[in-house]
Amino acid sequence: MVRHIADTLDAHGVPEAVVVGHSLGGVVAVEYARANPGRARAAVNLDGFWWGREYPGADRVSEALLASAGTMAPPGYIEEKVINSARFGIPAGRAEAAARAAARPFPDGTWQTLPERAAALEIFDELHRIFELDVTAWLDGVDCPLLLVQAGRHLPPAPGMEWFGEFSTRFAHGVSEELAALSRTRPAIGINRIDATHLMNLETPEAVATLVAGFVRGLPG
């Protein structure tokens, strides 16, 4: 994915860029900055954090995620996603577009959720490798300005996964403490929280855009 970004910028004649990503895309944005120190003017990570294999409860979370990765969904999948998204104030049109972008339709009305299972397994393994230690160690060696944004609210756990709420709270608190410590020793790292769940780019796109634009305007040069 990092190579795809570099190839795309080359194809459009863009020598330098601020790379912005949400969730997995936020991890990719930081990894692009690491791999391209002369081309990344800055990077923005919107709630893209992961837990290492040794993090308490990580095995249980990973098992739950793997169970649903790359599965086939029934014909009413898109409609169900739109209904669920309404709980977070996400407009139906925006929710439907996002759901359709993350699944592939079949003639019988079913949907293949993306990425497919083999790719999802590779992604999970890579995330565990990247975050083998902690967020502080992950960001070591990334020297360009960074904006790291955490969700201010937690996603409600799915039925049968009530334990995930406790895990999310504990993990978010741990990340917050790490980021606060980083901000005191690395002035090029900006830390922010936004009043939304992990779905911030769908819930409050205007607030996200304002935050990113303000960060970019404040960059040197």
N, C-alpha and C positions, 0 to 999 in steps of 0.2 A: 504493500500500500504506500509505503514511503517512496519507493521508486516510481510508482504511478504518479504521485504528486510532482516529483521532480520532472518526469517526462512531460507531464501536462504543462507545467510552467515553461519548460523549454519550447514546447510546440507553439506556445503563445508569445514567446519572446519576453518572458517576465524574469528578470535576473534576480529579483529579491521580493520576498513576500512575507506578510504576517499570516501564519497558518492558524486557522480556527477550527476546532472540532468539538463535538458533543459525545460524551460517553466513550465508546471505543474510539471514536474519531478524535477525542481529546488526547487519548494515549498516543494515537498516530501523529497528532500535531507536535507533541513533545518529542517523539522519536524522530520526526522529520528534522526538527531543530537540532537534535543531537547529531544526526548523520550529515547535516548540511549547515555547519556553523557560519559559513560565509554567505549563505543565501537566505537564511531565516532571519528576517529583521526582528521578529518576535513570534511567540506562540501563545495561543489561548486554549486552555483545557477546561471545558464546561462539564464538571462532575464526572470526569473520567479517571476513576481510581479503582483499584482492585486489591484483593487480599491475597497474601502469599499462602502457600499450602499449609504453613505452620500456624496460621492465624486461628485462634479458637473458634470452632464452628465452621471453618472453611470447607471441610470435607462434606458436611451435610448440605451446605449451600451449593457446592459444586455438583453434588449428586442430583439435587433438585433441578438445577439449570440444565444438566446434561440430559435429564429425562425428557425435557421438552424441546431440546435443540433439534432443529431440522425435521420436525414432525410434519405429518400430513394433517391438515385441518379440514373440518366439514364445510359444506356449502355456505353456512351462515357465519363463517369466520369473520368476514369484514364487518358485517352488521354488528356482531358481538363486540368487536374492538371499538367501534364507534360509540356504542352504548356505554361501555366501560370508560371510555375517554371523557364522556360527558360529566362524570363524577369530579373531574379535575377542571371543569370549565373550558375544555377544549372544544372549539366549534366542530360540528359534524363534518364539514367539508375538509377541514384541515386534518381531522382524525382519519377520515377515509383515505385521503391522499397518502398519509404516512403508512397506513396499514397496507395499502396496495403496493407501495414501494418496497415493502418488506416481505412480499409473498409472490408466488408465481401461480397463476390460475391454470386449471386443467379443464378439458372439455366437459367433464362430468360435474363441474361446479365445485370440486374440492380445491384446496390450496396447498402448495408446498411452501412452508415457512422458510425464510432465508436468514442466514446462510444454511445450505444443506448440511446434514449431520457431519459428514467427513470434514468439511471446512470449519464447522463450529468446533469440533474437537481440536483441530489445529490451533484455532484462535484461543481456546481455553488454555491449552498447553503453553502457548506463547505468553499469554497474560501471566500465568503462574511463574514463568521464567523471568519475565521483566520485573515482577514485583516479589521476587524471591525473598528479599529482605524487608524493606519498608519504603514509604514514599520518599523519605529523605535520601536514602541510598539511590533510588531510581532517578532522582533529579540531579544527582551528582554528575558534573561534567557537562550539563546543559547551561551554557553561559549567557545566552541571549535573554532579553527581557521576557518574563513569563507572567501571564495572568491565569491564576488557578481559582476556579469558581466552584463552590460547593452548593448543593441544594439545601435550602433552609428547612424543608419539610420532607418527611419520609413517605414513601409509597406505602399504602396500606397492604398488609400481607394478603396473599391469596388464601382462599379457604383451605384449611388443612396445613397451612404454613404459618400459623400464628407466631411460632418461634422465630420467624425471620425478622419480625419487628424488633425484637430484643437484639438480634445480631446486627441489624442495620444501625440501630442507635449506638451500640458499642463501637462499631467500626467507624461511623461518622465522627464520633467523639475522638477516637484515636487519631484519625486523619486531621481533624481540626487542631489538635495539640501539636502534631508534627508541623503543620503548615504555619501555625503561629510562631513556633520556634524558628522555622526557616526564614520567615519574614524579618526576624530580628537580626539575622546574620547575613542575609543575602538581599540587599536592597533592590536588586533587579527583579525580584519575585513579588508580584502583587497578589494579595489574597482577598477574596470577596465571597459573600454569601448572597443568594438571591431567594426571595420569598416564593418558592415554588418547590415542587418535587423534582425527582430526577428527570421528569419530562418537561423541564423548563423551556426548551426550545419550542414546544408545542403549546404549553400553558401560557407563557408570558414572552412571546417573541419580541415584543417591543422593548421590554425591560432588558432582555438579553442583548438586543441590538444596541441599545443606549449604552450599556455597560462596556461592550466591546469597542464601540466607536470612541468612547471617552478614553479608554486605554490606548487606542491607536493614536489619537490626537496628542496624547501625552508622551509619546515615544520621542527620544532624542532625534534631532535631524528632521 
